[in-house]
Structure formats: structure tokens, C-alpha cells
Amino acid sequence: MRETPPYRYTDAVVLVPLFLVLLIWGVFSLEMRLGVNWNDWGIYPRTLRGLRGIVTSPWIHGSVGHLYNNSIPLVILSAALFYFYRDLAWKTLLWGILLTGILTWAIGRPSYHIGASGLIYVLVSFIFFKGVFTKYYRLVALSLVVVFIYGSMLWYIFPIEDGISWEGHLGGFMSGLFLALVLKASIPAEPKYPWEAEDYREEDDPFMQHFDKDGNFIEKKPEDAPSPSQQVRVRYHYREGDKADQD
């Protein structure tokens, strides 16, 4: 199997977030241009017709403010997903949309649920929990950054404000946690230092040989110092004419 060139992953970090944002803004612009309202393509819980919203609802928004609030987190989090979890990015994105939609359809109130916020909660939850589960220092650092920036979003998985699909938020949060548990990430192996090897012998380590028995550092070991026979001697030879000139 041929390996995918590295540049394709770099392209995905830029192109996928850009595509997602253009998609949600394009759908909203098309609604305005045609003078239509596609909210009925959202998820309507526990109805057969509402099932189509599992795929279509993330791309439909009710206002410019709704779009703006979702656009920036969608760009940042999807770029982080494709940069740090390139092997799992597409699975997380696609399965996250499906699982969030199914959960929203199952537990939601009888209303149309629209917007990319459920997907955003998938990304926040997945990136946070996956970093914690892997215990790899770079991914843990990413988890802390996500908590610092988006930690306040946690409150909106509860019904604290009317007009917000907390069911979609909760579905996204639970879907991200589930995917963080079941999807396996490839983590770089931690480097092994020579002194961690089982057959390590301190007396054979060139660096440790620079210390005496009291722990004092020695610039050069006695055996490394040049012997008298190895010392460099410089001899000057003068011609008779050169001496006369110098006088």
C-alpha cells in the first residue's frame, strides 16, 4: 500500500475547516437568495421525516448570529482535529454527525433542531477526552487549551436557556466521549535513553567516566591527557641571510 504524502494531511488542516464554514454560510445565503426556509430539514425527534435531519441539520442555521457563533469554533476545532488526530479525523467527523443526530432524534423535544453546534460539541468532547486518555503530553496540553477556551460550553448541555437545543449539545458531548473511548489513536513512542536499558552499565558510559568517585566532573581523564612523548614540539630553522637581515 502506498503511503499518503504528508502534504495531504497539511492540506486537510486548512481545506476541511474552510469547506465546513463555506458550506454552512453557503446554505444560509442560498436560503436568503431564494427566500425560503429550510428549518423543516432539521431533526424533528421521533418522526420518520425527522430522520433526514440527522444528515442535513448541521448545515442549516436560523440567523447570522447563529452562524457566527458556530463558525469560529468549527474552524478552530476541526483544524485541531485534523492536525493532531489525522488518522481519526474523518471517522470522528462522520460518526460524530451521525451519532449526535441519532441521540438528538431520540431524546429531543418536539421541535426542529438545527445548527452545527452539536458537531462542535463532538469536537470539544473528543479532543478533550482523547488527550486525557492517551496521556501523551502534547495531546494533554491540547485538552487543557480546549478546556480553557471552550470549558464554559459545558453548561449548555443542560436546559438552562430557551431556544437552544441542549439535546443536540448533550448528544454531541456524549458522542465525542464515546468516540474518544472506542477509536484508537497512534501515539509516538517515548524515546528510550541509554540508562533506561536493562543491560546498562555505568562504567561503560563515556559520559559517566568523566566523573570521579566523589561525583566531581573531570574535564579530561588522566589517560586522555597527552603523554610527554606525544606532546607537539615546534622547531624554527633560520637561514644565515635571514639572521643578518634581522640584525
C-alpha positions as CSV (number, residue, x, y, z in Angstrom):
1,M,0.0,0.0,0.0
2,R,1.4,3.4,-0.9
3,E,1.7,5.9,1.9
4,T,-0.2,9.1,1.6
5,P,2.1,12.1,1.0
6,P,2.4,14.2,4.1
7,Y,1.3,17.3,2.3
8,R,-2.2,15.9,2.0
9,Y,-2.7,16.0,5.8
10,T,-1.5,19.6,5.9
11,D,-4.0,20.4,3.2
12,A,-6.8,18.8,5.1
13,V,-6.0,21.0,8.2
14,V,-6.8,24.0,6.0
15,L,-9.3,22.8,3.4
16,V,-11.7,20.8,5.6
17,P,-12.4,23.7,8.1
18,L,-12.7,26.1,5.2
19,F,-15.1,23.7,3.4
20,L,-17.3,23.3,6.5
21,V,-17.6,27.1,7.1
22,L,-18.3,27.8,3.4
23,L,-20.9,25.1,3.4
24,I,-22.9,26.5,6.4
25,W,-22.7,30.0,5.1
26,G,-23.5,28.9,1.5
27,V,-26.7,27.1,2.7
28,F,-27.8,30.2,4.6
29,S,-27.0,32.5,1.7
30,L,-29.0,30.3,-0.6
31,E,-32.0,30.4,1.7
32,M,-31.8,34.2,1.7
33,R,-31.4,34.5,-2.1
34,L,-34.3,32.1,-2.8
35,G,-36.5,33.4,0.0
36,V,-37.1,30.0,1.5
37,N,-36.7,28.5,5.0
38,W,-35.2,25.0,5.3
39,N,-35.7,24.6,9.0
40,D,-38.0,21.7,8.3
41,W,-35.0,19.8,7.1
42,G,-33.7,19.8,10.7
43,I,-34.1,17.0,13.2
44,Y,-37.7,16.5,14.3
45,P,-37.5,13.9,17.1
46,R,-39.2,10.6,16.9
47,T,-40.7,11.0,13.4
48,L,-39.7,9.3,10.2
49,R,-39.4,12.6,8.4
50,G,-37.2,14.0,11.1
51,L,-34.6,11.3,10.4
52,R,-33.4,13.1,7.4
53,G,-32.2,15.9,9.6
54,I,-29.5,13.7,11.1
55,V,-27.5,14.4,7.9
56,T,-28.9,17.9,6.9
57,S,-29.4,19.7,10.2
58,P,-25.7,20.6,10.9
59,W,-25.7,22.8,7.8
60,I,-28.8,24.8,8.5
61,H,-28.9,27.9,10.7
62,G,-31.6,30.3,11.7
63,S,-29.8,33.6,11.7
64,V,-26.5,35.4,11.0
65,G,-25.8,35.4,14.8
66,H,-26.3,31.7,14.9
67,L,-23.9,31.2,12.0
68,Y,-21.2,33.5,13.5
69,N,-21.3,31.8,16.9
70,N,-20.7,28.4,15.2
71,S,-18.2,29.4,12.5
72,I,-15.2,30.3,14.6
73,P,-15.3,27.2,16.9
74,L,-16.0,25.0,13.9
75,V,-12.8,26.2,12.1
76,I,-10.5,26.1,15.2
77,L,-11.7,22.7,16.4
78,S,-11.9,20.9,13.1
79,A,-8.4,22.2,12.2
80,A,-7.1,20.9,15.6
81,L,-8.8,17.5,14.9
82,F,-7.1,17.1,11.5
83,Y,-3.7,18.3,12.7
84,F,-3.4,16.3,15.9
85,Y,-5.6,13.3,15.1
86,R,-5.2,12.9,11.3
87,D,-5.7,9.1,11.4
88,L,-9.1,9.5,13.2
89,A,-10.3,12.8,11.9
90,W,-12.7,11.6,9.2
91,K,-14.1,8.8,11.4
92,T,-14.7,11.3,14.2
93,L,-16.3,13.8,11.9
94,L,-18.7,11.5,10.1
95,W,-19.5,9.2,13.1
96,G,-19.9,12.3,15.3
97,I,-22.5,13.8,13.0
98,L,-24.5,10.5,12.8
99,L,-24.4,9.7,16.5
100,T,-25.2,13.2,17.5
101,G,-28.2,13.3,15.1
102,I,-29.5,9.9,16.3
103,L,-29.3,10.9,20.0
104,T,-31.0,14.3,19.3
105,W,-33.7,12.5,17.4
106,A,-34.2,10.1,20.3
107,I,-34.2,12.5,23.3
108,G,-35.1,15.9,21.7
109,R,-38.2,18.0,22.3
110,P,-40.8,18.1,19.5
111,S,-39.2,20.9,17.6
112,Y,-36.8,21.3,14.7
113,H,-33.2,21.1,15.8
114,I,-30.8,22.8,13.5
115,G,-27.2,24.1,13.5
116,A,-23.6,22.9,13.7
117,S,-23.4,23.2,17.5
118,G,-23.9,19.5,18.0
119,L,-20.9,18.8,15.8
120,I,-18.9,21.4,17.8
121,Y,-19.7,19.6,21.0
122,V,-18.5,16.4,19.4
123,L,-15.1,18.0,18.6
124,V,-14.7,19.6,22.0
125,S,-15.6,16.4,23.8
126,F,-13.5,14.2,21.6
127,I,-10.3,16.4,21.7
128,F,-10.5,16.8,25.5
129,F,-11.2,13.2,26.5
130,K,-8.9,11.7,23.9
131,G,-6.0,13.8,25.1
132,V,-6.6,12.8,28.7
133,F,-7.0,9.1,27.8
134,T,-3.8,8.9,25.8
135,K,-1.7,10.7,28.5
136,Y,0.6,11.9,25.7
137,Y,1.9,15.3,26.9
138,R,1.2,17.2,23.6
139,L,-2.4,15.9,23.4
140,V,-2.9,16.6,27.1
141,A,-1.8,20.2,26.5
142,L,-4.3,20.4,23.7
143,S,-7.0,19.2,26.0
144,L,-6.1,21.9,28.5
145,V,-6.2,24.6,25.8
146,V,-9.7,23.3,24.7
147,V,-11.0,23.4,28.3
148,F,-9.6,26.9,28.8
149,I,-11.2,28.3,25.7
150,Y,-14.5,26.3,25.5
151,G,-15.0,25.0,29.0
152,S,-18.0,27.3,29.6
153,M,-19.8,25.4,26.8
154,L,-20.4,22.6,29.3
155,W,-23.3,24.4,30.9
156,Y,-25.3,24.3,27.6
157,I,-25.7,20.6,27.7
158,F,-28.4,21.3,30.3
159,P,-31.7,23.0,29.7
160,I,-30.8,26.4,31.0
161,E,-31.9,28.6,28.1
162,D,-34.9,28.6,25.9
163,G,-34.4,28.4,22.2
164,I,-31.2,26.4,22.4
165,S,-31.1,22.7,21.5
166,W,-29.5,21.4,24.7
167,E,-30.4,17.9,23.5
168,G,-28.1,18.4,20.4
169,H,-25.4,19.7,22.7
170,L,-25.7,16.8,25.0
171,G,-25.8,14.3,22.1
172,G,-22.6,15.8,20.7
173,F,-20.9,15.7,24.0
174,M,-21.8,12.1,24.6
175,S,-20.9,11.1,21.1
176,G,-17.4,12.8,21.4
177,L,-16.8,10.9,24.7
178,F,-17.9,7.6,23.1
179,L,-15.6,8.1,20.1
180,A,-12.7,9.0,22.3
181,L,-13.1,5.7,24.1
182,V,-13.5,3.4,21.1
183,L,-11.2,5.0,18.5
184,K,-7.6,4.2,18.9
185,A,-5.0,6.9,18.2
186,S,-1.4,6.2,17.2
187,I,0.8,7.8,19.7
188,P,4.5,8.4,19.1
189,A,6.7,6.0,21.2
190,E,8.5,7.7,24.1
191,P,12.3,7.9,23.5
192,K,14.4,5.4,25.4
193,Y,17.6,6.7,26.9
194,P,20.7,4.6,27.3
195,W,20.5,4.5,31.0
196,E,16.9,3.0,30.8
197,A,18.2,-0.1,29.1
198,E,18.3,-3.3,31.2
199,D,21.9,-4.1,30.2
200,Y,23.1,-0.5,31.0
201,R,26.5,-0.4,32.8
202,E,27.6,2.9,34.3
203,E,31.3,2.1,33.9
204,D,30.9,1.7,30.2
205,D,29.1,5.0,29.7
206,P,31.7,7.5,28.2
207,F,29.9,10.5,29.8
208,M,29.8,8.9,33.3
209,Q,33.5,8.2,33.0
210,H,34.1,12.0,33.3
211,F,33.1,11.8,37.0
212,D,35.3,10.7,39.8
213,K,34.2,8.6,42.7
214,D,33.2,11.8,44.6
215,G,31.0,13.0,41.8
216,N,33.3,15.7,40.6
217,F,33.4,16.4,36.9
218,I,36.7,15.9,35.2
219,E,37.4,17.8,32.0
220,K,39.7,15.1,30.7
221,K,40.5,11.7,32.1
222,P,44.2,11.1,33.0
223,E,44.5,8.6,30.2
224,D,43.2,11.1,27.7
225,A,46.0,13.6,28.6
226,P,48.8,13.6,26.0
227,S,52.0,11.9,27.2
228,P,55.4,13.7,27.1
229,S,56.3,11.6,24.0
230,Q,53.0,12.8,22.3
231,Q,53.5,16.5,23.0
232,V,54.0,18.7,20.0
233,R,57.4,20.4,19.7
234,V,57.9,23.3,17.3
235,R,61.4,24.0,15.9
236,Y,62.4,27.0,14.0
237,H,65.2,27.0,11.3
238,Y,66.8,30.2,10.1
239,R,68.9,30.8,7.1
240,E,72.2,32.7,7.5
241,G,70.8,35.5,5.4
242,D,67.7,35.9,7.5
243,K,69.7,36.3,10.6
244,A,71.8,39.0,9.0
245,D,68.7,40.9,8.0
246,Q,67.3,40.7,11.4
247,D,70.4,42.2,12.9
